[in-house]
Amino acid sequence: MSNNYKILVVDDDYKLRPLIIRSLEDNLGDEYSFLEASNGEKALDKINKENINLIISDTRMPNIDGYELFEKIRKNSNLDNTDFIAMSNDIYFLRTWDKKYGKSSEYGERGIEGTIDKSYDIPDKLCELIEKLNQ
């Protein structure tokens, strides 16, 4: 199968980003391809050039953080079908994200698809979410 489901991993941790991608490559099928960006600003550049299906983004980054990246994506009607998963090491921060940007928030169906605790949820929960989104 061709690489047709594009996932953009956005994280300012240059050591963690490739580990996340490698973990996903090892656990998902060949139909997934991966891009990476070190912050929200670079992510927006890639999003404007590529047809991205899913963005997995850290919440705390320099320049444009995860909050601002998510809001910019949701303001662009061309990206309505782009899914978004938020990642953080701070579980309490993720709960705030879920309340503010989740499916039950003002964003409704355009809310985030889920949150990932970088300390525990990679790769199991992340792979499970991705496979569900690509059905």
Backbone as numpy.savetxt, mean C-alpha at the origin, in Angstrom:
# Nx Ny Nz CAx CAy CAz Cx Cy Cz
1.53 -17.14 -16.35 0.68 -15.96 -16.35 1.58 -14.72 -16.35
1.14 -13.65 -16.98 1.96 -12.44 -17.05 1.82 -11.63 -15.77
2.78 -10.74 -15.57 2.75 -9.86 -14.40 1.77 -8.73 -14.69
0.53 -8.89 -14.26 -0.47 -7.88 -14.60 -1.03 -7.14 -13.39
-0.76 -7.58 -12.20 -1.24 -6.90 -10.99 -0.05 -6.20 -10.37
-0.02 -4.85 -10.51 1.15 -4.08 -10.07 0.95 -3.56 -8.65
1.96 -3.81 -7.84 1.95 -3.39 -6.44 3.12 -2.44 -6.22
2.81 -1.27 -5.66 3.83 -0.28 -5.32 4.03 -0.30 -3.81
5.26 -0.60 -3.39 5.62 -0.61 -1.97 6.33 0.70 -1.66
5.77 1.48 -0.72 6.30 2.80 -0.39 6.75 2.79 1.07
8.04 2.97 1.28 8.58 2.98 2.65 9.94 3.66 2.61
10.21 4.52 3.58 11.49 5.22 3.62 12.61 4.36 4.20
12.29 3.19 4.70 13.31 2.28 5.23 13.90 1.47 4.07
15.09 1.85 3.65 15.71 1.24 2.46 16.06 -0.23 2.67
16.13 -0.68 3.92 16.41 -2.10 4.17 15.12 -2.91 4.18
14.05 -2.33 4.67 12.79 -3.06 4.79 12.07 -3.20 3.46
12.12 -2.17 2.62 11.41 -2.19 1.34 11.71 -3.43 0.51
12.99 -3.75 0.25 13.26 -4.95 -0.54 12.89 -6.24 0.18
12.94 -6.24 1.51 12.53 -7.43 2.26 11.03 -7.69 2.09
10.25 -6.62 2.11 8.80 -6.76 1.91 8.54 -7.32 0.52
9.19 -6.73 -0.48 8.98 -7.18 -1.86 9.42 -8.63 -2.03
10.57 -8.98 -1.51 11.05 -10.36 -1.63 10.09 -11.33 -0.95
9.59 -10.95 0.21 8.64 -11.80 0.93 7.36 -12.00 0.12
6.88 -10.93 -0.50 5.67 -11.03 -1.32 5.94 -11.87 -2.57
7.08 -11.67 -3.20 7.43 -12.47 -4.39 7.49 -13.95 -4.05
8.01 -14.27 -2.88 8.13 -15.67 -2.45 6.79 -16.31 -2.12
5.81 -15.48 -1.75 4.53 -16.02 -1.27 3.36 -15.83 -2.22
3.53 -15.01 -3.25 2.46 -14.76 -4.21 2.84 -15.36 -5.56
1.88 -15.47 -6.45 2.12 -16.04 -7.77 2.83 -15.08 -8.71
3.08 -15.58 -9.91 3.79 -14.81 -10.94 2.97 -13.67 -11.53
1.68 -13.63 -11.24 0.85 -12.57 -11.82 1.05 -11.21 -11.15
1.92 -11.16 -10.15 2.18 -9.91 -9.43 3.54 -9.35 -9.83
3.58 -8.03 -10.03 4.86 -7.35 -10.24 4.96 -6.22 -9.22
6.19 -5.83 -8.91 6.42 -4.90 -7.81 7.26 -3.71 -8.24
6.87 -2.57 -7.70 7.63 -1.34 -7.85 7.88 -0.83 -6.44
8.83 0.08 -6.29 9.09 0.61 -4.96 9.38 2.11 -5.03
9.10 2.78 -3.91 9.38 4.21 -3.77 9.77 4.47 -2.32
10.65 5.45 -2.12 11.16 5.73 -0.78 10.35 6.77 -0.02
9.41 7.42 -0.68 8.53 8.37 0.01 7.31 8.65 -0.87
6.37 9.40 -0.33 5.13 9.67 -1.05 5.32 10.46 -2.33
6.28 11.37 -2.33 6.55 12.17 -3.52 7.01 11.28 -4.68
7.94 10.39 -4.39 8.42 9.47 -5.43 7.33 8.48 -5.83
6.49 8.12 -4.88 5.37 7.22 -5.19 4.42 7.89 -6.18
4.11 9.16 -5.98 3.21 9.87 -6.89 3.79 9.91 -8.30
5.09 10.10 -8.42 5.73 10.07 -9.74 5.49 8.72 -10.43
5.68 7.63 -9.69 5.48 6.30 -10.27 4.01 6.05 -10.59
3.13 6.51 -9.73 1.69 6.33 -9.94 1.24 7.03 -11.21
1.83 8.19 -11.49 1.47 8.94 -12.70 2.02 8.29 -13.97
3.02 7.43 -13.85 3.63 6.78 -15.01 3.16 5.35 -15.23
2.70 4.70 -14.18 2.35 3.28 -14.23 0.89 3.08 -13.85
0.33 1.99 -14.28 -1.02 1.61 -13.87 -0.89 0.72 -12.64
-1.00 1.33 -11.47 -0.79 0.63 -10.20 -2.14 0.10 -9.69
-2.17 -1.17 -9.31 -3.39 -1.76 -8.74 -3.48 -1.58 -7.24
-2.33 -1.64 -6.57 -2.30 -1.60 -5.11 -1.09 -0.82 -4.63
-1.32 0.04 -3.64 -0.24 0.76 -2.98 -0.18 0.26 -1.54
1.00 -0.18 -1.14 1.25 -0.57 0.25 2.21 0.48 0.78
1.73 1.31 1.71 2.53 2.46 2.11 2.74 2.54 3.62
3.97 2.88 3.98 4.27 3.25 5.35 3.48 4.53 5.64
3.18 4.75 6.90 2.39 5.93 7.26 3.26 7.12 7.60
4.46 6.87 8.09 5.34 7.96 8.52 6.58 7.98 7.64
6.64 9.02 6.79 7.77 9.17 5.86 8.07 10.65 5.69
9.28 10.99 5.22 9.59 12.39 4.93 8.86 12.87 3.68
8.86 14.16 3.48 8.22 14.81 2.34 6.71 14.57 2.38
6.20 13.67 1.60 4.77 13.34 1.61 4.62 12.04 2.39
3.91 12.10 3.52 3.74 10.89 4.33 2.55 10.08 3.82
2.27 8.99 4.50 1.20 8.09 4.08 -0.18 8.75 4.06
-0.45 9.60 5.05 -1.74 10.30 5.09 -1.93 11.13 3.82
-0.95 11.97 3.55 -1.04 12.87 2.41 -1.07 12.10 1.09
-0.30 11.03 1.00 -0.31 10.20 -0.20 -1.70 9.62 -0.44
-2.30 9.06 0.61 -3.64 8.49 0.48 -4.64 9.55 0.03
-4.61 10.72 0.66 -5.56 11.77 0.31 -5.37 12.26 -1.12
-4.14 12.38 -1.58 -3.89 12.79 -2.97 -4.42 11.74 -3.95
-4.24 10.49 -3.61 -4.73 9.41 -4.48 -6.24 9.44 -4.55
-6.90 9.62 -3.44 -8.37 9.62 -3.42 -8.97 10.87 -4.06
-8.21 11.93 -4.17 -8.70 13.14 -4.85 -8.60 13.02 -6.36
-7.86 12.03 -6.84 -7.67 11.82 -8.28 -8.64 10.74 -8.75
-9.67 11.13 -9.47 -10.70 10.17 -9.90 -10.14 9.09 -10.84
-9.01 9.35 -11.49 -8.38 8.32 -12.33 -7.83 7.16 -11.52
-7.70 7.36 -10.21 -7.13 6.33 -9.34 -8.18 5.68 -8.45
-9.45 5.80 -8.82 -10.53 5.23 -8.01 -10.38 3.73 -7.79
-9.80 3.03 -8.74 -9.66 1.58 -8.63 -8.33 1.14 -8.02
-7.54 2.10 -7.55 -6.27 1.78 -6.91 -6.50 1.52 -5.43
-6.16 0.33 -4.99 -6.34 -0.03 -3.58 -5.16 0.48 -2.76
-5.39 0.60 -1.44 -4.38 1.18 -0.55 -4.34 0.40 0.76
-3.15 -0.04 1.15 -2.94 -0.69 2.44 -1.90 0.14 3.20
-2.21 0.49 4.45 -1.29 1.28 5.28 -0.46 0.36 6.16
0.83 0.70 6.33 1.73 -0.07 7.19 2.35 0.84 8.24
2.57 0.27 9.43 3.28 0.99 10.48 3.77 0.00 11.52
4.74 0.41 12.32 5.17 -0.38 13.46 4.33 -0.08 14.70
3.51 0.96 14.62 2.73 1.44 15.76 1.27 0.99 15.62
0.87 -0.03 16.38 -0.47 -0.59 16.28 -1.55 0.43 16.64
-1.28 1.31 17.58 -2.27 2.33 17.96 -2.46 3.34 16.83
-1.38 3.65 16.17 -1.44 4.55 15.02 -2.28 3.93 13.90
-2.12 2.62 13.70 -2.90 1.93 12.67 -4.38 1.93 13.00
-4.74 1.81 14.25 -6.16 1.87 14.64 -6.75 3.22 14.29
-5.98 4.27 14.51 -6.43 5.62 14.13 -6.63 5.70 12.63
-5.70 5.12 11.88 -5.81 5.09 10.42 -7.09 4.40 9.98
-7.36 3.25 10.57 -8.54 2.47 10.20 -9.81 3.27 10.44
-9.88 3.97 11.56 -11.07 4.78 11.88 -11.19 5.96 10.92
-10.08 6.62 10.63 -10.12 7.82 9.80 -10.28 7.52 8.31
-9.66 6.42 7.84 -9.62 6.16 6.40 -10.24 4.83 5.98
-10.74 4.05 6.91 -11.28 2.74 6.59 -12.60 2.79 5.85
-13.12 1.62 5.50 -14.38 1.50 4.75 -15.56 2.11 5.49
-15.49 2.17 6.82 -16.60 2.74 7.59 -16.42 4.24 7.83
-15.38 4.84 7.26 -15.14 6.28 7.41 -15.89 7.04 6.31
-15.64 8.32 6.23 -16.25 9.16 5.20 -15.86 8.71 3.78
-14.77 7.96 3.65 -14.32 7.50 2.34 -15.14 6.32 1.83
-15.85 5.65 2.71 -16.69 4.53 2.31 -15.91 3.49 1.53
-16.44 3.08 0.39 -15.80 2.05 -0.43 -14.44 2.48 -0.97
-14.15 3.77 -0.93 -12.86 4.26 -1.40 -11.84 4.33 -0.26
-12.20 3.80 0.90 -11.29 3.80 2.05 -10.17 2.79 1.88
-9.30 2.74 2.86 -8.18 1.80 2.79 -8.68 0.37 2.89
-7.93 -0.52 2.28 -8.32 -1.94 2.26 -7.92 -2.63 3.55
-6.97 -2.06 4.27 -6.53 -2.66 5.51 -5.28 -2.00 6.04
-4.89 -2.42 7.24 -3.67 -1.94 7.86 -2.79 -3.13 8.21
-1.50 -2.90 8.15 -0.52 -3.95 8.41 0.45 -3.47 9.48
0.60 -4.27 10.52 1.62 -4.03 11.53 2.93 -4.61 10.99
3.88 -3.75 10.68 5.13 -4.20 10.06 5.90 -5.17 10.96
5.63 -5.14 12.24 6.35 -6.02 13.17 5.87 -7.46 13.09
4.59 -7.66 12.73 4.01 -9.01 12.84 3.31 -9.52 11.59
2.75 -8.65 10.78 1.82 -9.07 9.74 2.43 -9.37 8.38
3.71 -9.22 8.21 4.34 -9.50 6.93 4.99 -10.88 7.05
4.75 -11.81 6.17 3.99 -11.70 4.94 2.55 -12.21 5.04
2.20 -12.95 6.09 0.93 -13.68 6.11 -0.29 -12.81 5.86
-0.53 -11.83 6.72 -1.73 -11.01 6.57 -1.67 -10.20 5.28
-0.50 -9.70 4.95 -0.35 -8.89 3.74 -0.66 -9.71 2.49
-0.14 -10.91 2.40 -0.42 -11.78 1.25 -1.91 -12.13 1.18
-2.49 -12.39 2.32 -3.93 -12.70 2.38 -4.76 -11.54 1.85
-4.43 -10.31 2.27 -5.15 -9.13 1.78 -4.97 -8.95 0.28
-3.76 -9.10 -0.21 -3.48 -8.91 -1.64 -4.24 -9.93 -2.48
-4.20 -11.18 -2.10 -4.92 -12.21 -2.86 -6.41 -11.94 -2.87
-6.95 -11.46 -1.78 -8.38 -11.12 -1.70 -8.70 -9.97 -2.66
-7.83 -8.97 -2.72 -8.06 -7.82 -3.59 -7.96 -8.18 -5.06
-7.16 -9.17 -5.40 -6.94 -9.55 -6.80 -7.90 -10.63 -7.29
-8.95 -10.90 -6.57 -9.93 -11.91 -7.00 -10.86 -11.36 -8.05
